[in-house]
Amino acid sequence: MTVATLESLEELCIHAIRFLAIDAVEQAKSGHPGLPMGAAPMAFVLWDKFLRFNPKNPQWFNRDRFVLSAGHGSMLQYALLYLTGYDSVSIDDIKQFRQWESRTPGHPENFMTSGVEVTTGPLGQGIANAVGLAIAEAHLAARFNQPDCALVDHYTYVILGDGCNMEGVSSEACSLAGHLGLGKLIALYDDNHISIDGSTDLAFTEDVGKRFEAYGWHVQRIPDGNTDLEGIANAIEAAKTMMDKPSLIIVTTTIGYGAPNKGGTAGVHGAPLGADEIKLTRENLKWEHVPFEVPQDVLTYFRQAIERGAHDEATWNKTLETYKAKYPAEAAEFERLVNGKLPDGWEGALSTYTPEDKAMATRQTSEKALNALASILPEVIGGSADLTHSNLTHLKISHDFQKGQYENRNIHFGVREHGMGAICNGIALHGSGLIPYGATFLIFTDYMRAAIRLSALSRAGVIWVMTHDSIGQGEDGPTHQPIETIASLRAIPNLTVIRPADGNETSGAYKIAIQNAHQHRPTLLALTRQALPHLDGTAIAQVTKGAYILSDSPGAPDIILIATGSEVHLCTQAAEQLRAERHQVRVVSMPSWELFEEQDEDYKQAVLPPATQKRLAVEAGTSFGWCNYVGTAGKTITLDRFGASAPGKVVMEKFGFTVDNVIAKAKELLTK
């Protein structure tokens, strides 16, 4: 078939996106066809006229980043990846939508599908990730660009929906984006007035545009997002000129556009159209092709992206060569970051401690480690959710990251824990070697659990710095004293949780966190408010094992005392007294369950020999999970109730976290 006009060809291209989504969802008998059908025009305009990318090199550094925040409409993105020529999505992959080990899973996953920047499933995460992507671009541009050579110059584009705008995480992140004036962040809002329950009038009637204007965003409206391609293009062009504020383009669309009976209703949101409705939709949109068939003219048009992307990358490569010639030192540092290389000997910056050194809270030794690393690793960037001076996470080498001061590395997230988490994930997934950290009190991980979980799922190398880690927090009381928190975080796959006992273990924790970041794995540090002694036998290298023998008796142990964090020193003191009474006692420091479980069986049995059944675990938190290490014959000194308001030392004593109680419980086991 020969296509007569560009206008009719563009319409065919848009219909191709729609019907790939319709057919894939129908074949899978599962999925969300409505959003791809309604958002296809804006997505086509964006990808055809504005988005810079190279399908044959999806990781090209200076590509524009595209985020489908409304991730349930994933077939929109998969259709575009296939049509524009990405090798990661073939027509067979489209046919395997939502199937086992498919590269087209139900929601976009960056680790499954090349061309997908971030993992979007829970609504609102994607737009918040995009704020992180835009922060990364702004920071790198401010650091590396020169007046005569713009090395870092790309946009972050987002398509989000009504659900994204209802979720609180998007409000947190977009509020911060407006404050920061992130002009290269452009969001297209698929305003179709439908969510799963039905019309958004049931629960969502605010003026979203006015809200974003109040955030400091530039807002435009496209009343007819179904057919006004020129209007969409003009709005994106205008948004690109707004360099001092992010942009929201409200595009009013019809969900399930083209479906005669289900279009515009909740019935097309999250279920296949069904054979009869698909037949009617094909007739209505004059789509004469069988399922999964794309006209050659359409493919030829879309695949121009391959040549265009190669040209854009080649042009940028010339810019890079010019930059190298003019600014060799800066270029070497840029390439080190982008290639994910750490400078030789970086770990030598980490402090070591002896028992003679002054007792310090692990949040204080964390401050020393973080600042030491930041001085030699300029890729470290982050901040706190309005608790900087409690978390002790201010980088003394840098000023604050603010509007027009993007070269700085101290980000003030405000009281926005969830937004902070999702933004940090975006920074980590930008692909530029930046290592973000986000900090708050450990208890407030409950406000950001979805983002922490997604950092583990999407392999984002974030460092979570969590202080005030137990009832030792003290006077603020049970609302601020985490009990079950660490256990619940340990349950997240691919998240390394480390609760260090002193300065050496804190330094060791940071060494692992930096290494993890380069291996696309997040790390969470649980740090104390109260001062702890530096222990004899702790070492940076030991933390790598997750658990190790801190002190031991000459003979086979009669009992093993196992502890983490602030309770380890209680066990070392108790062991001394027990040994004076001729008991053979082993003390095991276990800063990380996850790292210990990664060791081979011989090592694990050497630390915790099966022959020694008398074991006592001590941790100022829930007993949940400790049965794995103490078995049925052991005991724990733990806490399976909420804490109390009093000075930290008093709270610890009242709940039995004392040397005397450790000795008493150990003797109960020894006399059995």
C-alpha positions in Angstrom: 0.0 0.0 0.0 1.3 3.5 -0.9 0.6 6.2 1.6 -0.3 9.5 -0.1 0.3 12.1 2.6 2.4 12.5 5.7 -0.8 13.2 7.7 -2.3 9.8 6.8 1.0 8.1 7.5 1.2 9.7 10.9 -2.3 8.5 11.6 -1.3 5.0 10.6 1.7 5.1 12.9 -0.5 6.1 15.8 -2.9 3.3 15.0 0.0 0.9 14.8 0.9 1.7 18.4 -2.8 1.3 19.4 -3.3 -2.1 17.8 0.0 -3.6 18.9 -1.2 -2.8 22.4 -4.7 -4.1 21.7 -3.5 -7.4 20.2 -0.8 -8.0 22.8 -3.2 -7.5 25.7 -5.8 -9.7 24.0 -3.4 -12.5 23.4 -2.1 -12.3 27.0 -5.7 -12.1 28.3 -4.3 -9.6 30.7 -3.1 -6.0 30.6 -4.1 -2.4 30.1 -5.0 -1.4 26.5 -6.8 1.9 27.4 -3.8 4.1 28.1 -1.8 3.1 25.0 -4.9 3.7 22.8 -5.5 7.2 24.3 -1.9 8.3 24.7 -0.6 7.0 21.4 -0.8 10.5 19.7 1.3 12.3 22.3 3.7 9.4 22.5 4.1 9.4 18.7 4.8 13.2 18.5 7.3 13.0 21.4 9.2 10.0 20.0 9.0 11.1 16.3 9.8 14.8 16.7 11.6 15.4 19.9 13.1 12.5 21.8 16.8 11.9 21.0 17.8 8.3 21.3 19.7 5.6 19.4 17.9 2.3 19.1 21.1 0.5 18.4 22.9 1.9 21.4 20.2 2.3 24.1 22.9 3.3 26.7 24.3 6.3 24.7 25.0 8.8 27.4 23.5 11.9 26.0 20.2 10.4 25.0 17.0 12.0 26.3 15.4 9.9 29.1 11.9 8.7 28.6 9.8 7.5 31.6 6.4 5.9 31.3 5.2 6.7 34.8 1.8 5.2 34.2 3.6 1.9 33.9 0.4 -0.2 33.6 0.2 1.1 30.1 3.5 -0.7 29.3 2.5 -1.8 25.9 2.8 1.9 24.8 6.5 1.7 25.5 7.0 -1.8 24.1 5.3 -0.8 20.9 7.5 2.2 20.5 10.7 0.2 21.2 9.7 -2.3 18.6 8.6 0.1 16.0 11.7 2.4 16.3 14.1 -0.5 15.9 15.4 -1.5 19.4 16.8 -5.0 19.4 15.4 -5.6 22.8 11.8 -5.8 21.7 10.9 -7.9 18.6 7.4 -8.7 17.3 7.8 -12.1 19.0 8.5 -10.3 22.3 5.3 -8.3 21.7 3.4 -11.5 21.3 4.9 -12.8 24.6 3.6 -9.8 26.6 3.3 -10.7 30.3 4.6 -14.2 29.8 7.3 -16.1 31.7 10.7 -14.5 31.3 9.4 -12.2 28.6 11.2 -9.0 27.8 7.8 -7.4 27.8 6.6 -7.8 31.4 3.4 -6.4 32.8 5.1 -3.2 33.9 8.3 -1.7 32.4 11.5 -3.1 34.1 14.9 -1.5 33.3 16.7 -4.7 34.1 14.6 -6.8 31.7 14.2 -4.5 28.7 16.9 -2.4 27.2 15.5 1.0 26.4 13.5 1.2 29.6 15.2 3.7 31.9 13.5 3.0 35.2 11.1 0.4 36.7 7.6 1.8 36.9 4.9 -0.1 38.5 3.5 1.6 41.6 2.0 4.8 40.4 3.9 8.0 41.0 7.3 6.3 41.2 8.1 7.1 37.6 7.5 10.8 37.7 9.5 10.9 41.0 12.3 8.9 39.4 12.3 11.4 36.5 13.0 14.2 39.0 16.1 12.2 39.9 17.1 11.8 36.3 16.7 15.5 35.8 18.7 16.3 38.9 21.5 14.1 37.6 21.5 15.8 34.2 21.5 19.3 35.8 24.3 18.4 38.2 26.6 16.9 35.5 25.9 19.7 33.1 26.9 22.3 35.8 30.0 20.3 36.6 31.3 19.5 33.1 29.9 21.8 30.5 32.1 24.7 29.4 31.0 27.9 27.7 32.3 26.6 24.4 31.4 23.0 24.8 28.1 21.5 26.1 28.9 17.9 26.8 25.8 17.1 28.9 22.7 18.3 27.3 19.6 16.1 27.4 16.0 16.2 28.5 13.9 14.0 30.7 10.4 13.3 29.3 7.5 11.6 31.2 4.1 10.4 30.4 2.0 10.2 33.6 -1.6 9.6 34.3 -4.4 10.4 36.8 -3.2 7.7 39.2 0.3 9.2 39.3 -1.1 12.6 40.1 -3.2 11.1 42.9 -0.2 9.4 44.6 1.5 11.4 47.3 5.0 10.5 46.1 4.5 12.5 42.9 3.4 15.6 44.9 6.6 15.3 47.1 8.9 15.0 44.1 7.2 17.5 41.8 7.1 20.1 44.6 10.9 19.7 45.0 11.4 19.8 41.2 9.6 23.1 41.0 11.6 24.5 43.8 14.8 23.5 42.1 13.7 24.9 38.7 14.5 21.7 36.7 13.8 23.2 33.3 14.8 20.0 31.4 12.0 18.0 32.9 8.9 17.9 30.7 5.9 15.8 31.7 2.9 15.0 29.5 -0.2 14.3 31.6 -2.6 11.8 30.0 -5.7 13.5 31.4 -8.3 10.9 30.5 -10.5 11.3 33.7 -10.6 7.5 34.3 -9.2 5.3 37.0 -10.0 1.7 37.9 -13.0 2.6 39.9 -14.5 4.7 37.2 -14.6 8.4 36.5 -12.0 10.4 38.5 -15.0 12.6 39.6 -15.5 9.9 42.3 -12.4 11.0 44.2 -10.1 13.4 42.2 -11.6 16.8 41.2 -8.8 19.2 42.0 -7.3 21.5 39.3 -4.0 19.7 38.7 -2.7 22.5 36.6 -3.1 25.0 39.3 -1.4 22.7 41.8 1.6 22.4 39.5 1.7 26.1 38.9 1.8 26.5 42.7 4.8 24.1 42.7 6.5 26.4 40.3 5.9 24.5 37.1 5.1 25.8 33.6 1.7 24.5 32.7 0.0 24.1 29.3 -3.2 22.5 28.2 -4.1 20.5 25.1 -7.9 20.2 25.0 -7.9 17.6 22.2 -5.1 15.1 22.7 -6.8 12.6 20.5 -6.1 14.4 17.2 -4.3 17.7 17.8 -0.8 16.6 16.9 0.3 20.1 16.0 -0.9 21.4 19.4 1.1 18.7 21.2 4.2 19.5 19.2 3.9 23.2 19.8 3.4 22.6 23.6 6.6 20.5 23.8 8.5 23.1 21.8 7.4 25.8 24.2 8.2 23.6 27.2 11.8 23.2 25.9 12.3 27.0 26.1 11.4 27.1 29.8 14.8 26.6 31.1 14.1 27.8 34.7 11.2 25.6 35.6 9.9 22.1 34.8 6.9 21.8 32.5 3.6 20.0 32.7 1.5 19.6 29.5 -2.0 18.5 30.3 -3.2 16.5 27.4 -6.9 15.6 27.5 -7.5 12.3 25.9 -10.0 9.5 25.6 -9.0 6.3 27.3 -9.4 3.4 24.8 -9.7 5.8 21.9 -11.4 4.2 19.0 -13.2 1.5 20.9 -16.9 2.2 20.1 -18.4 0.7 23.3 -15.6 0.7 25.9 -13.7 3.8 24.9 -13.9 6.5 27.5 -14.9 4.0 30.2 -13.2 2.2 33.1 -13.9 -1.0 31.2 -11.0 -0.4 28.9 -8.5 0.5 31.7 -7.3 -2.9 32.9 -8.8 -5.6 30.8 -8.6 -6.9 27.2 -11.2 -5.4 24.8 -12.5 -8.8 23.8 -12.9 -10.2 20.3 -16.1 -8.4 19.5 -14.9 -5.0 20.6 -11.6 -5.4 18.8 -13.5 -6.2 15.6 -15.5 -3.0 16.0 -12.5 -1.0 16.8 -10.7 -2.2 13.7 -13.7 -1.2 11.6 -14.0 2.2 13.4 -10.3 3.1 12.9 -10.2 1.5 9.5 -7.3 -0.8 10.5 -7.4 -3.6 8.0 -4.5 -5.6 9.3 -4.4 -8.9 11.1 -3.2 -9.1 14.7 0.4 -8.0 15.1 0.8 -7.0 11.5 2.4 -3.6 10.9 2.4 -2.1 7.4 5.8 -1.7 5.9 5.3 2.0 5.3 4.8 2.4 9.0 7.9 0.4 9.9 10.0 2.3 7.4 8.8 5.6 8.8 9.5 4.6 12.5 12.8 3.0 11.7 14.2 6.3 10.5 14.9 6.7 14.2 17.9 4.3 13.7 19.7 6.6 11.3 18.6 9.7 13.2 19.9 8.2 16.5 23.2 7.2 14.9 23.7 10.7 13.6 22.9 12.3 16.9 25.3 10.0 18.7 28.0 10.6 16.2 27.6 14.4 16.5 27.9 14.1 20.3 31.0 11.9 19.9 32.6 14.7 18.0 31.7 17.0 20.8 33.3 14.6 23.3 36.5 14.5 21.2 36.6 18.3 21.1 36.0 18.3 24.9 38.8 15.9 25.4 41.2 18.0 23.5 40.3 21.3 25.2 39.6 19.9 28.8 41.6 16.7 29.2 41.4 16.5 33.0 37.6 17.1 33.1 37.1 14.7 30.2 39.1 12.0 32.1 36.9 12.5 35.2 33.7 12.4 33.1 34.7 9.2 31.4 35.7 7.6 34.7 32.2 8.4 36.1 30.3 7.2 33.0 32.3 4.0 32.7 31.7 3.2 36.4 35.3 3.2 37.5 36.5 4.0 41.0 39.8 5.7 41.5 42.6 3.5 42.8 43.0 3.3 46.5 39.7 5.0 47.3 39.0 2.8 50.3 42.1 4.1 51.9 40.2 7.3 52.9 38.1 5.3 55.4 39.1 5.8 59.0 40.1 3.0 61.4 39.7 3.1 65.2 41.1 1.5 68.3 39.6 0.8 71.7 41.5 3.8 73.0 39.6 6.2 70.7 36.7 8.2 72.1 33.3 6.5 72.0 31.2 7.7 69.1 27.7 7.1 67.8 27.8 5.2 64.5 26.0 8.2 62.9 29.1 10.2 63.8 31.5 7.6 62.4 29.2 7.6 59.4 29.6 11.3 59.0 33.4 10.8 59.0 33.2 8.0 56.4 30.8 9.8 54.2 32.8 13.0 54.1 36.1 11.2 53.6 34.7 9.4 50.6 33.0 12.5 49.2 36.4 14.2 49.2 37.8 11.6 46.7 34.6 10.4 45.1 32.9 13.4 43.5 30.1 11.0 42.3 28.7 10.9 45.9 25.7 13.2 46.0 22.6 13.2 48.3 21.1 14.5 51.4 18.5 14.2 54.1 14.8 14.5 54.4 15.1 17.6 56.6 17.2 15.8 59.2 20.7 16.7 58.0 22.1 17.7 61.4 20.6 14.6 63.1 21.6 12.2 60.4 25.0 14.0 60.1 25.0 13.7 56.3 26.2 17.2 55.2 29.1 17.0 52.8 31.5 19.6 54.1 33.4 19.7 50.8 30.3 21.1 48.9 27.6 23.7 49.1 23.8 23.2 48.7 22.2 21.9 45.5 19.8 24.7 44.7 18.3 26.4 41.6 21.2 27.7 39.6 23.7 26.0 41.8 23.5 22.5 40.4 27.2 21.8 40.7 26.8 21.3 44.4 26.2 18.0 46.1 24.1 18.6 49.2 20.5 18.0 48.3 17.8 19.2 50.7 14.9 16.9 50.1 12.6 18.6 52.8 10.2 16.5 54.8 9.6 14.2 51.8 10.9 10.7 52.6 9.1 8.9 49.9 9.9 11.5 47.3 13.6 11.4 48.4 13.7 7.6 47.9 12.3 7.7 44.4 14.4 10.6 43.4 17.6 8.8 44.6 16.6 5.8 42.5 16.4 8.1 39.5 19.8 9.6 40.1 21.3 6.1 40.5 19.6 4.9 37.3 20.7 7.9 35.2 23.7 5.8 34.0 26.3 8.4 34.8 28.1 6.8 37.7 26.6 9.0 40.3 26.2 7.4 43.8 23.2 9.0 45.6 22.5 8.7 49.3 19.3 9.5 51.1 19.0 9.9 54.9 16.3 10.0 57.6 15.5 8.2 60.8 15.2 4.5 60.5 11.6 4.5 61.6 10.7 6.7 58.6 11.7 4.0 56.1 8.0 3.1 56.6 7.2 6.3 54.6 9.6 5.3 51.8 9.4 1.5 51.7 8.1 1.4 48.2 11.1 3.3 46.9 13.6 1.2 48.9 12.0 -1.9 47.6 12.2 -0.6 44.0 15.8 0.3 44.5 16.4 -3.4 45.2 14.1 -4.6 42.4 15.5 -2.2 39.8 19.1 -2.6 40.8 19.7 1.0 41.8 22.9 1.5 43.6 21.6 3.9 46.3 23.0 4.2 49.8 20.3 4.6 52.4 21.7 6.2 55.6 19.3 5.6 58.4 20.0 6.8 61.9 18.3 6.6 65.4 18.1 2.9 64.8 16.5 1.5 68.0 14.9 2.2 71.3 18.3 3.7 72.2 16.9 6.7 70.3 15.3 7.6 73.7 13.0 10.5 74.5 11.0 10.8 71.3 9.3 7.6 72.4 7.7 4.6 70.6 6.6 6.6 67.5 10.2 7.2 66.7 11.8 3.9 68.0 12.0 1.2 65.3 11.2 -2.3 66.6 10.2 -4.4 63.6 11.8 -2.1 61.0 15.2 -3.8 60.5 13.5 -7.2 60.2 11.2 -6.0 57.5 14.0 -4.4 55.6 16.0 -7.6 55.8 13.1 -9.3 54.0 13.7 -7.3 50.8 15.7 -9.3 48.3 18.8 -7.7 46.9 19.0 -5.1 49.7 22.1 -5.2 51.9 21.2 -4.1 55.4 24.2 -3.3 57.7 24.0 -2.5 61.4 27.6 -1.7 62.4 28.8 -2.0 66.0 31.5 0.7 66.0 33.7 3.0 63.8 35.6 0.2 62.1 32.4 -1.6 61.1 30.9 1.7 59.9 33.9 2.3 57.7 33.5 -1.3 56.5 29.8 -0.7 55.8 30.6 2.3 53.6 33.2 0.3 51.7 30.6 -2.3 50.9 28.0 0.4 50.1 30.3 2.0 47.5 31.1 -1.4 46.0 27.5 -2.3 45.9 26.6 0.9 44.2 28.9 -0.1 41.3 27.3 -3.6 41.3 23.8 -2.1 41.0 22.8 -3.1 44.5 21.4 -0.7 47.2 22.7 -0.7 50.8 21.0 0.4 54.0 23.0 1.5 57.0 21.3 1.4 60.4 23.1 3.8 62.7 22.9 4.8 66.4 22.1 8.0 68.0 24.0 7.0 71.2 27.8 6.7 71.6 29.4 3.3 71.4 32.9 2.1 72.3 35.3 1.1 69.6 35.8 -2.6 70.0 39.0 -4.7 70.0 38.9 -7.1 67.0 36.5 -5.2 64.7 37.9 -4.3 61.2 36.8 -2.9 57.9 37.5 -6.2 56.1 35.5 -8.3 58.5 32.2 -6.6 57.6 32.4 -8.1 54.1 31.7 -11.5 55.7 28.5 -10.3 57.3 29.3 -12.1 60.6 32.6 -13.0 62.1 34.2 -14.1 65.4 34.9 -11.0 67.4 36.4 -12.8 70.4 36.7 -16.4 71.4 37.8 -18.8 74.1 40.7 -21.3 73.6 38.4 -24.3 73.5 35.3 -25.2 71.6 32.5 -22.7 72.6 30.0 -23.7 75.3 27.8 -20.8 74.2 27.8 -18.3 71.3 26.7 -14.7 71.9 25.5 -13.1 68.6 24.7 -9.4 68.3 24.5 -6.5 65.9 25.1 -2.8 66.3 24.8 -1.2 69.7 24.4 -4.6 71.4 27.7 -6.1 70.4 29.7 -4.3 73.2 27.2 -5.7 75.7 28.1 -9.2 74.6 31.9 -8.6 74.7 31.7 -7.4 78.2 29.4 -10.2 79.3 31.8 -12.7 77.7 34.7 -11.5 79.8 32.8 -12.1 83.0 31.5 -15.5 81.8 35.1 -16.6 80.8 36.2 -15.5 84.3 33.8 -18.2 85.5 35.5 -20.7 83.3 32.9 -20.8 80.5 34.1 -21.1 76.9 32.4 -18.2 75.2 32.4 -17.0 71.6 31.2 -13.5 70.6 30.0 -13.1 67.0 29.4 -9.7 65.5 26.8 -10.0 62.8 26.4 -6.6 61.1 24.7 -8.0 58.0 22.5 -11.1 57.7 22.5 -10.8 53.9 26.3 -10.8 53.5 26.6 -13.7 55.9 24.2 -15.7 53.9 26.3 -15.1 50.8 29.3 -16.9 52.4 30.0 -20.5 51.7 28.8 -23.2 54.0 32.2 -23.9 55.4 32.7 -20.4 56.6 29.2 -20.1 58.1 29.7 -23.3 60.0 33.1 -22.1 61.2 31.5 -19.0 62.7 28.4 -20.8 64.0 29.4 -24.4 64.5 26.4 -26.8 64.5 27.8 -28.5 67.5 27.2 -25.4 69.7 23.5 -25.3 70.1 23.5 -22.9 73.0 23.3 -19.5 71.4 22.0 -16.1 72.6 21.2 -13.4 70.1 21.0 -9.8 71.3 19.4 -7.1 69.2 17.3 -4.1 70.3 14.5 -5.0 67.9 12.0 -7.8 67.2 13.0 -11.4 67.6 11.6 -12.1 64.1 14.1 -14.1 62.0 16.6 -14.8 64.8 15.5 -18.4 65.0 17.6 -18.9 61.8 20.7 -18.4 63.9 19.8 -19.4 67.5 17.7 -22.5 66.5 15.3 -24.1 68.9 17.8 -24.5 71.7 18.8 -20.9 71.8 17.4 -17.7 73.2 17.2 -14.0 72.3 17.2 -10.7 74.1 15.0 -8.8 71.8 11.9 -6.7 71.8 8.5 -7.8 70.6 6.6 -4.7 71.8 6.8 -1.0 71.2 9.3 1.1 73.1 8.8 3.9 75.6 9.6 7.5 76.1 12.6 8.1 78.4 16.3 8.8 78.1 17.9 6.2 75.8 20.0 4.6 78.4 17.0 4.2 80.7 14.9 2.6 78.0 17.7 0.2 77.1 18.1 -0.8 80.7 14.4 -1.2 81.4 14.0 -3.5 78.4 17.0 -5.7 79.4 19.7 -4.5 77.1 22.4 -4.6 79.8 25.5 -6.6 80.4 24.0 -8.1 83.5 20.9 -9.4 81.6 23.1 -10.9 78.9 25.1 -12.8 81.6 21.9 -13.9 83.2 20.3 -15.2 80.0 23.5 -16.9 79.0 23.7 -18.7 82.3 20.2 -19.9 81.9 21.2 -21.5 78.7 24.5 -22.9 80.1 22.7 -24.6 83.0 20.2 -26.4 80.9 
